[in-house]
Amino acid sequence: MKPNRFLSAVLAGTLAVGLTACGSTAPASSGAESEPEVVISSAVDSEQAASTAAAAGSDPAVTLVFAESGTQDSTTGKVASYFKEKAEELSGGSVTIDLNFAGVLGSEAEVFSALGAEDGGVDLARLSTSLLSEHGCDKNALLTVPYTFASRAHWWNFITSDVGAQVLGEPQEIGLPFRGLFFVEDGFRDFFTVRSVTGLQDFKGLRLCVADSAITGGIVESLGAVVSDAPAEDLYTALQTGQADGGELSLNSYAVGGYNQVANTLILDGHTLSSSQVVMRSASWDALTENQQTALTQAGTLAEEYNAQISQQEEDRVLDSLRSQGCNIVEVPDKSDWAVACSNVVEQYTKDQPELYAQILDLA
């Protein structure tokens, strides 16, 4: 099997008991030799766009501050730039997006707090589904469960489904001070280490510096490693100084951050997909006209489509670049053992939502 085509039959067996009540089981990997092509039909045609722009163009001018943690040349940064372009275009110029890259408006936790403050200075932000899950978004937590998405195509099937819309609407549904506008994916997340690792058997005792997430911590421990005491924001330094033996990030984040300079072994295990929501502060949304709200909604849909178009090619480009730099890339063609090792994490974080989880799996 190619990387990212791995939802094993073993995992299906582990979930069978929890999903029996809803009559569904996790699908086994198809074993296809190549990643299925991601095809998304545009939900916004040119006539709709022209109509929206004409209607919103005469509305009061508004500037919206957007906090993006990625750099301008990262996949998420490019998606944010595309959203800005389309939002301004579709609003007929009545909406301006003040886009701030590379976390200059604060850490993800700080941006989360700013969205809830009366005058926090942030109107739009990209928040990871992992962070959202730590703040009561249980449906979003399912997106961070290991070995859920069999491929990138599976993810985009989810995004364009009614189930995806349900998960996107969760922040507003549970009363958080913002609403989901659209999803963003930055590829599958992989582990990387300072010393040479050839497979799962070498993970025992490794100290891995990862984000402060119960699910991510559970994955690390299930693989036989331990979570380093070093905070995730100090990952590079922790790898340099020996406080940590490795970490986990999306391929793009690993490359952009130059982590191959301090942890040159990259294990393509693809345990989870790096997913996030672009959210908008509820008070800022309510202050827009209906035409402007339509413009932002359509811009979000177009940004998702753009994300689907560029993600795989960006990853391929990054992987080629890392290889040319001498990165020790460890392929994991069969992830069955990894899935078995993490089965306790899957069971723990899906047992209260078996029907919804089964619906996500069935979209593969």
Secondary structure, 3 states (H helix, E strand, C coil): CCCCCCCCHHHHHHHHHHHHHHCCCCCCCCCCCCCCCCCCCCCCCHHHHHHHHHHHCCCCCEEEEEECCCCCCCHHHHHHHHHHHHHHHHCCCCEEEEEECCCCCCCHHHHHHHHHCCCCCCCEEEEEHHHHHCCCCHHHHHHHCCCCCCCHHHHHHHHCCHHHHHHHCHHHHCCCCEEEEEEEEEEEEEEEECCCCCCHHHCCCCEEECCCCHHHHHHHHHCCCEECCCCHHHHHHHHHHCCCCEEEEEHHHHHHCCHHHCCCEEEEEEEEEEEEEEEEEHHHHHCCCHHHHHHHHHHHHHHHHHHHHHHHHHHHHHHHHHHHCCCEEEECCCCHHHHHHCHHHHHHHHCCCHHHHHHHHCCC
